[in-house]
Amino acid sequence: MKIRRGDTVMVISGKEKGKRGEVERVIPKKNRVVVGGVNVRTRHARPSQQNQEGLFTFEAPIDASNVMLVDGDGNPTRVGYRFDEAGKKVRISKKSGKDID
């Protein structure tokens, strides 16, 4: 996957379109990502010591194809790769050509 944990992404489709957030978790087998503050769900649970109210919210995963990586300039971009002098694989922004990270 071209998106990693800690990346800032922008949602490009769906009801959360236009929102930005940081990737908290990546699920490569299902091609999904969990983005902070996006696709927030509420679940009812029996009240316990940790959960006094019985309601808790969490971010549900969304498909990785519905998000775009935000580069250093703050613009959403596609991701490409190149190899540096040491032979290490580096992600680059397709829009600006600059390195990501």
C-alpha positions in Angstrom: 0.0 0.0 0.0 1.1 3.5 -0.7 -0.4 4.9 2.5 1.2 4.4 5.8 0.4 5.0 9.4 1.0 8.6 10.4 0.3 10.0 6.9 -2.0 12.9 6.5 -4.7 12.1 4.0 -7.8 13.7 2.5 -11.1 11.8 1.8 -12.0 12.1 -1.9 -15.3 10.3 -2.0 -18.2 9.4 0.2 -20.2 11.3 2.9 -16.9 12.4 4.6 -15.5 13.9 1.3 -13.1 16.8 1.9 -12.2 15.9 5.5 -8.5 15.5 6.4 -7.0 13.4 9.1 -4.1 11.3 10.2 -3.9 7.6 9.4 -4.1 5.7 12.7 -4.2 2.1 11.4 -3.6 0.4 8.0 -5.3 -3.0 7.2 -3.5 -4.1 4.0 -5.3 -7.5 3.6 -8.6 -5.7 3.3 -7.2 -2.6 1.6 -8.6 -0.3 4.3 -7.4 2.5 6.5 -8.6 4.1 9.8 -8.4 7.9 9.7 -8.7 10.0 12.8 -11.9 12.0 13.0 -13.4 10.4 9.8 -16.2 7.8 9.6 -16.9 8.1 13.4 -19.4 5.5 14.6 -21.3 5.1 17.9 -21.7 1.7 19.6 -23.9 0.8 22.5 -22.4 -1.5 25.2 -23.3 -2.6 28.6 -22.0 -0.1 31.2 -18.8 -1.2 32.9 -16.1 0.2 35.1 -14.2 1.7 32.1 -17.3 2.7 30.1 -19.8 4.3 32.5 -22.3 5.6 30.0 -22.8 2.6 27.8 -22.0 4.5 24.6 -18.6 4.8 22.9 -17.4 6.2 19.6 -14.8 4.9 17.3 -13.4 5.4 13.8 -14.4 2.7 11.4 -12.2 1.7 8.5 -12.7 3.2 5.1 -11.4 1.9 1.8 -7.9 3.1 0.9 -9.1 4.0 -2.6 -11.3 6.8 -1.0 -8.3 8.7 0.4 -5.4 10.6 -1.1 -2.1 11.4 0.5 -1.5 15.1 1.3 2.0 16.2 0.5 4.2 18.8 2.2 2.5 21.7 0.4 -0.9 20.6 1.7 -2.2 19.4 -1.7 -3.7 15.9 -2.3 -1.4 13.9 -4.6 -0.9 10.5 -6.0 2.2 8.6 -4.8 5.1 7.3 -6.9 8.4 5.7 -6.1 12.0 6.2 -6.9 15.3 4.7 -5.7 17.9 7.0 -4.0 21.7 6.8 -4.2 21.8 4.1 -1.5 19.2 1.9 -3.4 16.5 2.7 -0.8 12.9 3.0 -2.1 11.5 6.6 -1.5 7.9 7.8 -2.0 7.5 10.9 -4.1 4.6 13.2 -4.9 3.3 12.8 -8.4 2.0 16.4 -8.4 5.2 18.2 -7.2 7.9 15.6 -7.7 9.2 16.1 -4.1 10.0 13.4 -1.7 7.3 12.4 0.9 8.5 12.1 4.6 
